């Protein structure tokens, strides 16, 4: 292990190169504190859903990078703030029951823990703000925390302002969220000497409220650092598909669907994603960037990105399965090597249909049932032109029918029209 000064010297430079610094209260002062020795920093994760998603992963990996540079991360799962929820710009959140939130706290803790090291000189700590919020009397909260906040400044927060100007308005419950998050920073400062809070740039107002509270109450300085919100070059929201958010929980987003999200990354986005979501060194990322420019059709950067991050989130075996399935479904591997669970997950991301084997469906029937052809006439043209395949084997006979031996695990047939259009038919 290098000494503290050597370990700590490069963390802000690395974050800057990876495009992970959007805002900071004072980068020079933060650099000095980092260079002086190990600091404690925190990021909060509210259990407003049963799983974290890709946006949260940015923060988890940033905490991990700080730990790798010799600092002590505090991962806060908001058992208290999760009962309220940060105000959204559009509408009031639905309040979940205390039992539901408590269950989600445990699920989210379990998702965060594998990314951090909880032993050694820079050991991470998991904390829950319910521990200090629940026993606090309301009068004490209003006197000791509320008196340090000015309503006019709270109203200026973007989400609050948007809600005030909408028909939905905003409840006092959500309006008070900023005070609770600021109190968390103060409490962690007192308990752990925490002097840095990180979060997404949409949290800037909440984060700096905590900095101000520490200054007012303890008369000490503290730092805030916000990462940019990740965007997509085509203007669509990052981390979303037609099915919704990309979750870290494999039961909500299968490892195959997770892998495919990254494989489909736009050439304009892939280098930025490699910097944010992987630990690949600059030289390797720059080489992949050259490959994207010179040989975009190879999609080498996307394959590396998908493999790296799927392995990180779901483990080497699931990363291997997802990569194998992705190649096989597009004609570059053996479909019979895939198990039922992987095939089911892959087919959940493609158009599908069903047929009965007893009905002796032809390739024409299968193309129509799968949605790859909108009529039998269209299906026949596809077969005659050599564009139809079943399980990666071209079918040129319009009368071809599958037998039981053709079925893949789970009763699937994988059909393809041309090179790019894939669908599944489940045969019963």
C-alpha positions in Angstrom: 0.0 0.0 0.0 1.3 3.4 -0.9 1.4 6.1 1.7 -1.6 8.4 2.1 -0.2 11.4 0.2 0.7 9.2 -2.8 -2.6 7.3 -2.8 -4.7 10.4 -2.4 -2.9 12.6 -4.9 -4.8 11.6 -8.0 -8.4 11.0 -7.1 -9.8 14.4 -8.3 -7.7 14.2 -11.5 -9.1 10.7 -12.2 -12.7 11.9 -11.6 -12.1 14.9 -13.8 -10.7 12.7 -16.6 -13.7 10.3 -16.3 -16.1 13.3 -16.6 -17.4 12.8 -13.1 -17.2 16.4 -11.8 -20.1 18.7 -12.6 -20.0 21.0 -9.6 -17.9 21.4 -6.5 -17.9 23.9 -3.6 -14.1 24.4 -3.8 -12.0 21.8 -5.7 -8.7 23.3 -4.6 -9.7 23.1 -0.9 -11.0 19.6 -1.4 -7.7 18.6 -3.0 -5.8 20.0 -0.1 -7.9 18.0 2.4 -7.6 14.8 0.4 -3.8 15.3 0.1 -3.6 15.9 3.9 -4.8 12.3 4.6 -7.8 10.0 4.5 -11.2 11.8 4.6 -14.7 10.4 5.3 -17.3 11.1 2.6 -20.8 9.9 2.0 -23.6 9.5 -0.5 -27.2 8.8 0.3 -29.5 6.3 -1.4 -33.3 6.5 -0.7 -35.3 3.3 -0.7 -38.2 4.6 -2.9 -38.1 1.4 -5.0 -37.1 -2.2 -4.3 -33.9 -1.8 -6.3 -31.2 0.8 -7.3 -30.8 1.6 -11.0 -28.0 2.8 -13.3 -28.1 6.4 -12.0 -27.3 5.1 -8.5 -24.5 3.0 -9.9 -22.6 6.2 -10.8 -22.5 7.2 -7.2 -21.6 3.7 -5.9 -18.7 3.5 -8.2 -17.6 7.1 -7.3 -17.6 6.1 -3.6 -15.5 3.0 -4.6 -13.0 5.1 -6.4 -12.6 7.4 -3.4 -12.0 4.3 -1.3 -9.5 2.9 -3.7 -7.7 6.2 -3.3 -7.5 5.8 0.4 -10.6 7.5 1.7 -13.4 6.2 3.9 -16.9 5.9 2.3 -20.1 6.1 4.2 -23.1 4.6 2.3 -26.3 6.0 3.7 -29.5 4.1 3.0 -32.3 6.5 3.9 -34.8 4.6 6.1 -36.1 8.0 7.1 -35.8 10.1 3.9 -37.2 7.1 2.0 -40.4 7.4 3.9 -40.8 10.9 2.3 -38.9 11.0 -1.0 -37.1 13.9 -2.6 -39.6 16.1 -4.5 -40.0 15.3 -8.1 -40.5 18.2 -10.5 -43.8 16.7 -11.8 -46.0 15.3 -9.0 -46.2 14.2 -5.4 -44.6 10.9 -4.6 -46.8 8.0 -3.3 -45.9 7.3 0.3 -44.9 3.7 1.0 -45.6 2.0 4.3 -42.9 1.8 6.9 -42.7 -2.0 6.5 -42.2 -1.7 2.8 -39.5 0.9 3.1 -37.7 -1.1 5.8 -37.7 -4.1 3.5 -36.3 -2.0 0.7 -33.6 -0.6 3.0 -32.3 -4.2 3.4 -32.5 -4.9 -0.3 -30.6 -1.8 -1.2 -27.9 -2.3 1.5 -27.3 -5.7 0.0 -26.9 -4.2 -3.5 -24.4 -1.6 -2.3 -22.2 -3.8 -0.1 -20.4 -5.9 -2.7 -18.9 -2.8 -4.3 -17.2 -1.5 -1.1 -14.6 -2.9 1.3 -15.7 -3.1 4.9 -12.4 -4.0 6.4 -8.9 -2.5 6.6 -7.8 1.1 7.3 -10.2 2.6 4.8 -13.2 0.5 5.7 -16.6 1.5 4.5 -19.6 2.0 6.8 -23.3 1.4 6.1 -25.5 3.9 7.9 -29.3 4.4 8.1 -30.6 7.9 8.8 -33.6 6.4 10.6 -31.3 5.7 13.5 -31.0 9.4 14.4 -34.2 10.8 12.8 -36.7 8.6 14.5 -35.8 9.4 18.1 -35.6 13.1 17.4 -38.5 15.1 19.0 -40.3 17.4 16.5 -39.7 20.5 18.6 -36.0 19.8 18.8 -35.9 19.3 15.0 -37.6 22.6 14.4 -35.4 24.5 16.9 -32.1 22.9 16.2 -32.3 22.4 12.4 -35.3 24.3 11.0 -34.2 27.7 12.4 -31.1 27.6 10.2 -33.1 27.5 6.9 -34.6 30.3 5.0 -37.8 29.5 3.1 -37.0 31.9 0.3 -33.8 29.9 -0.5 -35.7 26.6 -0.2 -38.3 27.9 -2.7 -35.6 28.5 -5.3 -34.8 24.8 -5.6 -35.6 23.8 -9.1 -37.9 20.9 -8.3 -39.7 22.9 -5.6 -40.2 25.9 -7.9 -41.5 23.6 -10.7 -44.1 22.1 -8.3 -45.2 25.5 -6.9 -45.9 26.6 -10.4 -47.9 23.5 -11.3 -51.5 22.4 -10.4 -50.0 19.6 -8.2 -48.4 22.0 -5.8 -46.1 20.6 -3.1 -46.9 19.2 0.3 -45.1 20.3 3.5 -43.9 16.7 3.8 -41.8 16.8 0.6 -40.9 20.5 1.1 -39.1 19.5 4.4 -37.0 16.9 2.6 -34.1 19.3 2.2 -33.9 19.8 6.0 -33.7 16.0 6.6 -30.9 15.5 4.1 -28.9 18.5 5.5 -29.3 17.1 9.0 -27.8 13.8 7.7 -24.7 15.5 6.6 -24.4 17.3 10.0 -24.9 14.0 11.9 -22.3 12.2 9.8 -19.9 15.1 10.3 -20.4 14.7 14.1 -20.2 10.9 14.2 -17.6 10.1 11.6 -15.8 13.4 10.8 -17.4 13.3 7.3 -16.4 16.4 5.3 -17.6 15.5 1.8 -21.0 14.6 0.3 -21.3 13.4 -3.2 -24.4 13.0 -5.4 -25.9 13.7 -8.8 -26.1 17.3 -10.0 -29.9 17.2 -9.5 -29.1 16.9 -5.7 -26.9 20.0 -5.6 -29.4 22.1 -3.6 -29.9 19.4 -1.0 -26.1 18.8 -0.8 -25.1 22.4 -0.3 -27.9 22.8 2.3 -25.9 20.3 4.4 -22.7 22.2 3.8 -24.4 25.4 5.0 -25.9 23.7 8.1 -22.5 22.4 9.2 -21.0 25.9 8.8 -23.8 27.5 10.8 -24.0 24.9 13.6 -20.4 23.7 13.9 -18.6 26.8 12.4 -16.5 24.4 10.2 -16.2 24.0 6.5 -17.3 21.0 4.5 -17.3 20.0 0.8 -19.8 19.1 -1.8 -19.1 17.4 -5.2 -21.8 16.6 -7.8 -21.4 14.3 -10.7 -23.2 15.1 -14.0 -26.4 13.4 -14.9 -25.5 10.9 -17.6 -27.2 11.6 -20.9 -27.6 10.0 -24.3 -26.5 11.6 -27.6 -29.9 10.9 -29.2 -31.7 12.9 -26.6 -33.5 10.0 -24.9 -33.1 9.5 -21.2 -30.1 7.5 -20.0 -30.8 4.2 -18.2 -34.3 3.8 -19.8 -35.7 1.3 -22.3 -39.2 0.8 -23.6 -39.7 -1.5 -20.6 -38.6 1.1 -18.1 -35.5 1.7 -15.9 -32.4 -0.5 -16.1 -32.4 -1.9 -12.5 -29.5 -3.5 -10.7 -31.7 -6.3 -9.4 -31.6 -9.2 -11.9 -35.2 -10.1 -11.2 -36.3 -6.6 -12.5 -33.8 -6.3 -15.3 -32.3 -9.7 -16.4 -28.5 -9.9 -16.9 -29.2 -10.5 -20.7 -31.3 -7.3 -21.0 -28.7 -5.5 -18.9 -26.0 -6.6 -21.3 -28.0 -5.7 -24.3 -28.6 -2.2 -23.0 -24.8 -1.6 -23.2 -24.3 -3.4 -26.4 -26.8 -1.0 -28.0 -24.9 2.0 -26.8 -24.5 4.7 -29.5 -21.0 5.2 -30.8 -21.2 8.8 -29.6 -21.8 7.6 -26.0 -19.7 4.5 -25.6 -16.4 6.2 -24.7 -18.1 8.3 -22.0 -19.8 5.2 -20.6 -16.4 3.4 -20.5 -14.9 6.2 -18.4 -17.8 6.4 -16.0 -18.8 2.7 -15.5 -15.5 0.8 -15.8 -12.1 0.9 -14.2 -10.3 0.5 -17.6 -7.1 2.7 -17.7 -6.9 5.7 -20.1 -4.7 3.9 -22.6 -7.2 1.1 -23.1 -10.2 3.4 -23.4 -8.3 5.6 -25.9 -7.6 2.5 -28.0 -11.3 1.5 -27.9 -12.1 5.1 -28.9 -9.8 4.7 -32.0 -11.5 1.4 -32.8 -14.9 3.1 -32.7 -13.8 5.8 -35.1 -11.9 3.5 -37.5 -14.0 0.3 -37.3 -17.4 1.3 -36.0 -19.1 -1.8 -37.5 -17.0 -4.1 -35.2 -18.6 -2.5 -32.1 -15.6 -3.5 -30.1 -16.0 -0.8 -27.5 -19.6 -1.8 -26.9 -18.7 -5.4 -26.4 -16.0 -4.5 -23.9 -18.4 -2.1 -22.1 -21.2 -4.6 -21.9 -18.9 -7.4 -20.7 -17.1 -5.3 -18.1 -20.2 -3.8 -16.5 -22.4 -6.9 -16.6 -19.6 -8.8 -15.0 -19.2 -6.1 -12.4 -23.0 -6.0 -11.5 -24.0 -9.6 -12.0 -20.8 -11.6 -11.7 -18.5 -13.4 -14.2 -20.9 -16.3 -14.9 -23.9 -14.1 -15.7 -21.6 -11.9 -17.8 -20.4 -14.9 -19.7 -24.0 -16.2 -20.2 -25.3 -12.8 -21.4 -22.4 -12.4 -23.9 -22.9 -16.0 -25.2 -26.6 -15.4 -25.6 -26.1 -12.1 -27.4 -23.7 -13.6 -29.9 -25.8 -16.7 -30.5 -29.1 -14.8 -31.0 -27.4 -12.8 -33.8 -25.9 -15.8 -35.6 -22.5 -15.8 -34.0 -22.7 -18.7 -31.6 -24.5 -22.0 -30.8 -28.0 -21.4 -29.4 -28.1 -24.9 -27.9 -25.4 -23.9 -25.5 -27.9 -21.5 -23.8 -30.0 -22.7 -20.8 -33.7 -22.1 -20.4 -33.4 -19.2 -18.0 -31.0 -17.3 -20.3 -33.2 -18.0 -23.4 -36.4 -16.9 -21.5 -34.7 -13.7 -20.6 -33.4 -13.1 -24.1 -36.8 -13.8 -25.6 -38.4 -11.4 -23.2 -36.5 -8.6 -25.0 -37.7 -9.7 -28.5 -41.0 -10.1 -30.3 -42.5 -13.5 -29.6 -45.4 -15.7 -30.6 -46.8 -19.1 -29.8 -47.7 -22.2 -31.9 -48.8 -25.8 -31.3 -46.4 -28.4 -32.6 -49.4 -30.7 -33.3 -50.6 -28.1 -35.9 -47.4 -28.7 -37.9 -46.7 -25.0 -38.5 -44.5 -24.2 -41.5 -41.7 -21.6 -41.6 -44.2 -19.3 -43.2 -46.6 -19.7 -40.2 -43.7 -19.2 -37.8 -42.6 -15.9 -39.4 -46.1 -14.6 -39.1 -46.6 -15.9 -35.6 -43.3 -14.2 -34.5 -44.2 -10.9 -36.0 -41.3 -11.0 -38.4 -43.7 -11.0 -41.3 -47.1 -9.2 -41.4 -48.6 -11.7 -43.9 -48.0 -15.1 -45.4 -47.2 -13.5 -48.7 -44.5 -11.5 -47.1 -43.2 -14.5 -45.2 -43.0 -16.5 -48.4 -40.9 -13.8 -50.1 -38.5 -13.7 -47.2 -38.0 -17.5 -47.5 -37.6 -17.4 -51.3 -35.1 -14.6 -51.0 -33.0 -16.6 -48.5 -33.7 -14.3 -45.6 -35.3 -16.7 -43.2 -33.5 -18.8 -40.6 -34.5 -20.9 -37.6 -32.0 -21.4 -34.7 -29.3 -19.8 -36.9 -29.9 -22.3 -39.8 -31.2 -20.9 -43.1 -34.5 -22.3 -44.2 -35.2 -22.1 -47.9 -38.2 -24.5 -48.1 -41.6 -22.8 -47.6 -43.0 -26.1 -46.4 -40.4 -26.7 -43.7 -41.9 -27.6 -40.3 -40.1 -28.0 -37.0 -39.9 -31.3 -35.1 -39.4 -31.7 -31.4 -35.7 -32.1 -31.9 -35.5 -28.6 -33.2 -36.8 -27.0 -30.0 -34.4 -25.2 -27.8 -34.7 -25.3 -23.9 -38.0 -23.9 -22.9 -39.6 -24.9 -26.2 -38.2 -22.0 -28.1 -37.4 -21.5 -31.8 -35.3 -18.5 -32.6 -36.2 -17.0 -35.9 -34.4 -14.3 -37.9 -35.3 -12.3 -40.9 -32.2 -11.0 -42.6 -29.3 -10.2 -40.3 -30.9 -7.7 -37.9 -34.4 -8.8 -37.1 -34.8 -11.6 -34.5 -37.8 -13.0 -32.8 -38.9 -16.1 -30.9 -41.7 -18.6 -31.1 -42.6 -20.8 -28.2 -43.8 -24.2 -29.4 -46.3 -26.0 -27.2 
